[in-house]
């Protein structure tokens, strides 16, 4: 009886204000729908993002080291139980100039479309030659370079970029996207204005570095799990711990390798120094010997010069004496000539006077 009366009373109230009842129901339904959408949207987004990661083989773990990574490091990592794939590659920062714009680029090594941290080709094609590259696709990228254009890279440091790359000028053959970068921020750099604006990918064989800058790892069973769920990290974290344990030994080995290389270079440098020092000392002794010989030659020359000077002065003196004697003899001769001329003139006058007397007779 009470339930029936209550039901009738409720239905009577609804009939009296049917519009208000329908509005309340609609508001409640809209709220429930909005709440359901908000609640399920993150899960849908996480599922979509994880599917995108899996399609392009995004790494599960990235390994970097201030001492660099070697082939031995890569080999040891690949031996860890649970590691599905490991990939050693290179990443450097460089400056690029295009149409009077200078931008900091992050340069990645490219091996194949199926590599860890693969790429989605948006337009053009992938690099096939060592002097080709692909750039970041999208309207927000700073360096908008048409396909077919050339990009010239510079180091931005004292060391030339040719120390790291075989080629420093590349032809753009395509534009790509990669799950490695999920936002417009690419990180910071110690060159240019300090902000990395875009990335490019060049063939891996272009790098002439002795060590890897990065090792990317994928883990067995991780691709089947949602990377935003705890189950994913339950698989990843044990492998990460094993890598960290391995790193302790590899760091010491790498440190000793670098120390040994440095000591070898020091030994080689010392040997080269002492060899060059011995050569320099030998040349110095030769030069000193030449100087001593030159001093002797100079001393002999000075003595010879003094002898010649003395002989010259003696010759001058003798010459002067001969000139004075000749002058005296010349004066005597002139006097004898004058006297002889006077005697001749006198005899001539007497002879002419006698001749005149003979004529008169």
C-alpha positions in Angstrom: 0.0 0.0 0.0 2.7 2.5 0.9 4.9 1.7 -2.1 2.0 2.0 -4.5 1.0 5.4 -3.0 4.6 6.6 -3.2 4.9 5.5 -6.8 1.7 7.2 -7.7 2.8 10.4 -5.9 6.1 10.4 -7.7 4.5 9.9 -11.1 2.0 12.6 -10.3 4.8 15.1 -9.5 6.7 14.1 -12.7 3.6 14.7 -14.8 3.1 18.1 -13.2 6.7 19.2 -14.0 7.6 17.0 -16.9 9.9 19.6 -18.6 12.0 20.1 -15.5 12.3 16.3 -15.0 13.5 15.8 -18.6 16.0 18.6 -18.1 17.4 17.1 -15.0 17.7 13.7 -16.7 19.4 15.2 -19.7 21.9 17.1 -17.4 22.7 13.9 -15.5 23.1 11.9 -18.7 25.4 14.6 -20.2 27.5 14.7 -17.0 27.8 10.9 -16.9 28.8 10.9 -20.6 31.3 13.7 -20.1 32.8 12.0 -17.1 33.0 8.7 -18.9 34.7 10.5 -21.9 37.2 12.2 -19.6 37.9 9.0 -17.7 38.4 6.9 -20.9 40.3 9.6 -22.9 43.7 9.2 -21.2 43.5 5.4 -21.6 42.7 5.8 -25.3 45.5 8.3 -25.7 47.9 6.0 -23.9 46.8 3.1 -26.1 47.3 5.2 -29.3 50.7 6.4 -28.2 51.8 2.9 -27.2 50.7 1.6 -30.6 52.7 4.4 -32.3 55.8 3.4 -30.3 55.4 -0.2 -31.2 54.9 0.5 -34.9 58.2 2.4 -35.1 60.2 0.2 -32.7 60.8 2.8 -30.0 63.6 1.9 -27.6 62.8 0.7 -24.1 66.1 1.7 -22.6 68.7 4.2 -23.7 72.4 3.8 -22.5 74.8 6.8 -22.6 78.2 7.4 -21.1 80.5 10.3 -20.6 83.4 8.0 -21.6 81.6 6.8 -24.7 80.4 3.3 -25.6 82.4 0.6 -27.4 81.6 -2.5 -29.5 82.5 -4.5 -26.4 79.8 -2.6 -24.4 77.3 -3.3 -27.1 78.2 -7.0 -27.2 78.0 -7.4 -23.4 74.6 -5.6 -23.4 73.2 -7.9 -26.1 74.2 -10.9 -23.9 71.9 -9.8 -21.0 69.0 -12.3 -20.7 65.8 -10.5 -21.7 67.4 -8.0 -24.1 65.6 -8.5 -27.5 67.8 -6.1 -29.6 70.5 -3.6 -29.0 71.7 -0.9 -31.4 74.8 1.3 -31.2 74.6 4.6 -32.9 75.8 8.2 -32.9 74.4 11.6 -32.0 76.1 14.9 -32.3 75.1 18.6 -32.4 76.1 20.8 -35.3 75.3 24.2 -36.7 73.6 24.6 -40.0 73.1 27.7 -42.2 70.3 28.0 -44.7 69.2 31.3 -46.3 71.2 33.4 -43.7 69.6 31.4 -40.8 71.7 29.6 -38.2 70.2 26.8 -36.3 71.5 24.1 -33.9 70.7 20.6 -35.3 70.9 17.3 -33.6 72.4 14.9 -36.1 71.4 11.2 -35.7 72.8 8.2 -37.4 70.4 6.4 -39.8 70.8 2.7 -40.5 67.4 1.4 -41.8 63.7 2.1 -41.5 63.4 -0.9 -39.2 66.1 0.2 -36.8 65.4 0.9 -33.1 63.8 4.3 -33.1 62.6 3.9 -36.6 61.1 6.6 -38.7 57.9 7.4 -40.6 58.6 8.8 -44.0 56.3 11.7 -44.6 57.6 12.8 -48.0 60.5 12.2 -50.3 62.6 9.1 -49.7 65.2 7.7 -47.3 68.9 8.3 -47.7 70.7 5.9 -50.1 74.0 7.7 -50.5 76.5 9.0 -47.9 75.9 12.6 -48.8 72.1 12.4 -48.4 69.9 13.2 -45.3 66.3 13.4 -44.1 65.0 16.3 -42.0 62.2 16.6 -39.4 58.8 16.9 -41.0 56.2 19.3 -39.7 55.1 22.9 -39.9 56.8 23.8 -36.6 60.3 22.9 -37.6 62.6 25.9 -37.8 64.7 24.8 -40.7 62.2 24.6 -43.6 64.4 23.2 -46.3 62.8 22.0 -49.6 63.7 18.5 -50.8 66.7 18.7 -53.1 68.3 21.6 -51.2 71.7 21.3 -49.6 72.5 21.7 -45.9 76.1 22.7 -44.8 77.0 21.7 -41.3 79.5 23.4 -39.0 80.9 22.2 -35.7 80.4 25.5 -33.7 83.6 24.6 -31.8 87.3 24.9 -32.3 87.5 21.3 -33.6 86.4 21.0 -37.2 83.3 18.9 -37.9 85.5 16.8 -40.3 86.9 15.2 -37.2 83.5 13.5 -36.6 81.9 13.3 -40.1 83.2 12.2 -43.5 80.8 14.6 -45.2 79.7 18.0 -43.9 77.3 18.9 -46.7 74.2 16.9 -47.4 71.3 16.9 -49.9 67.8 16.7 -48.4 66.0 13.8 -49.9 63.1 13.4 -47.5 61.2 14.4 -44.4 60.4 12.0 -41.5 58.8 11.7 -38.1 60.1 9.6 -35.2 58.7 8.6 -31.8 62.1 9.5 -30.4 60.9 13.1 -30.2 57.3 13.5 -28.9 57.4 17.2 -28.5 58.9 20.3 -30.2 61.6 20.5 -27.5 64.8 18.7 -28.6 66.9 19.6 -25.6 69.9 21.9 -25.1 73.3 22.1 -26.6 76.7 23.7 -25.9 77.0 25.4 -29.3 75.1 28.2 -31.0 72.3 29.7 -29.0 72.2 26.6 -26.8 68.8 25.4 -28.0 68.4 22.4 -30.4 65.6 23.4 -32.9 65.5 20.4 -35.3 67.0 17.1 -36.1 68.4 15.5 -39.2 69.4 11.9 -39.9 72.4 10.9 -42.0 73.8 7.5 -43.0 75.5 5.8 -40.1 78.7 5.2 -42.1 79.3 9.0 -42.2 80.4 9.0 -38.6 84.1 8.5 -38.1 84.0 8.4 -34.3 85.8 5.6 -32.5 83.0 5.1 -30.0 79.2 5.1 -29.9 77.4 8.0 -28.2 74.2 6.0 -27.6 73.0 2.4 -27.3 69.3 1.7 -27.7 67.7 -1.4 -26.2 64.4 -3.2 -26.7 63.3 -5.8 -24.2 61.6 -9.1 -24.8 57.9 -9.1 -24.1 57.8 -5.3 -23.7 56.1 -4.6 -27.0 53.1 -6.6 -26.1 52.5 -4.5 -23.0 51.2 -0.9 -22.7 54.2 1.3 -21.9 52.0 3.4 -19.5 51.1 0.5 -17.3 52.9 -1.0 -14.3 53.1 -4.4 -16.1 55.5 -2.8 -18.6 57.8 -1.4 -16.0 57.8 -4.8 -14.2 59.4 -6.1 -17.4 61.7 -3.2 -18.1 63.0 -2.4 -14.6 64.9 -5.8 -14.1 66.7 -5.3 -17.4 67.5 -1.7 -16.4 69.0 -3.0 -13.2 71.1 -5.6 -15.0 72.4 -2.9 -17.4 73.3 -0.7 -14.3 75.1 -3.7 -12.8 77.0 -4.3 -16.0 77.8 -0.6 -16.2 79.8 -0.8 -13.0 82.3 -3.2 -14.6 82.2 -1.7 -18.0 83.0 1.7 -16.6 86.1 0.4 -14.9 87.2 -1.4 -18.1 86.5 1.6 -20.2 88.4 3.8 -17.7 91.4 1.5 -17.9 91.2 1.5 -21.7 91.2 5.3 -21.8 94.0 5.4 -19.2 96.0 2.9 -21.2 95.5 4.8 -24.4 96.5 8.0 -22.7 99.6 6.4 -21.2 100.5 5.0 -24.7 100.1 8.4 -26.2 102.3 9.9 -23.4 104.9 7.2 -24.0 104.7 7.8 -27.7 104.9 11.5 -27.1 107.9 11.1 -24.8 109.7 9.0 -27.4 108.9 11.5 -30.1 110.0 14.3 -27.9 113.4 12.6 -27.0 113.9 11.6 -30.7 113.2 15.2 -31.8 115.4 16.5 -28.9 118.3 14.2 -30.0 117.9 15.4 -33.6 117.8 19.0 -32.4 120.9 18.5 -30.2 122.7 17.0 -33.1 121.7 19.9 -35.3 122.8 22.2 -32.5 126.2 20.6 -32.3 126.6 20.8 -36.0 125.6 24.5 -35.9 128.1 25.1 -33.0 130.8 23.4 -35.0 130.0 25.5 -38.0 130.1 28.6 -35.7 133.5 27.6 -34.3 134.8 26.9 -37.9 133.4 30.3 -38.9 135.1 31.9 -35.9 138.4 30.3 -37.0 137.8 31.4 -40.6 137.1 34.9 -39.3 140.2 34.9 -37.1 142.3 33.7 -40.0 140.7 36.3 -42.2 141.4 39.0 -39.7 145.1 37.9 -39.5 145.3 37.8 -43.3 143.6 41.1 -43.5 146.2 42.6 -41.0 149.0 41.1 -43.0 147.7 42.4 -46.2 147.1 45.8 -44.6 150.7 45.8 -43.3 152.0 44.8 -46.8 149.8 47.4 -48.3 151.1 50.1 -46.0 154.7 49.0 -46.6 154.0 49.1 -50.4 152.6 52.6 -50.0 155.6 53.7 -48.0 158.0 52.2 -50.6 156.1 53.8 -53.3 156.2 57.2 -51.7 160.0 56.8 -51.2 160.5 55.8 -54.8 158.3 58.8 -55.9 160.4 61.2 -53.7 163.7 59.7 -55.1 162.3 60.0 -58.7 161.3 63.6 -58.0 164.9 64.3 -56.8 166.4 62.6 -59.8 164.0 64.6 -62.0 165.1 67.9 -60.4 168.8 66.9 -60.9 168.1 66.0 -64.4 166.3 69.3 -65.0 169.2 71.2 -63.6 171.7 69.3 -65.7 169.5 69.9 -68.7 169.4 73.7 -67.9 173.1 73.8 -67.6 173.7 71.9 -70.7 171.2 74.1 -72.6 173.1 77.2 -71.3 176.4 75.7 -72.4 175.0 74.8 -75.8 173.5 78.3 -76.3 176.9 79.8 -75.3 178.8 77.7 -77.7 176.2 78.4 -80.3 176.6 82.1 -79.9 180.4 81.9 -80.1 180.1 79.7 -83.2 177.8 82.2 -84.9 180.1 85.1 -84.0 183.1 83.3 -85.6 181.2 82.5 -88.7 180.3 86.2 -89.2 183.9 87.2 -89.0 184.9 84.7 -91.6 182.3 86.0 -94.0 183.5 89.6 -93.7 187.0 88.6 -94.7 
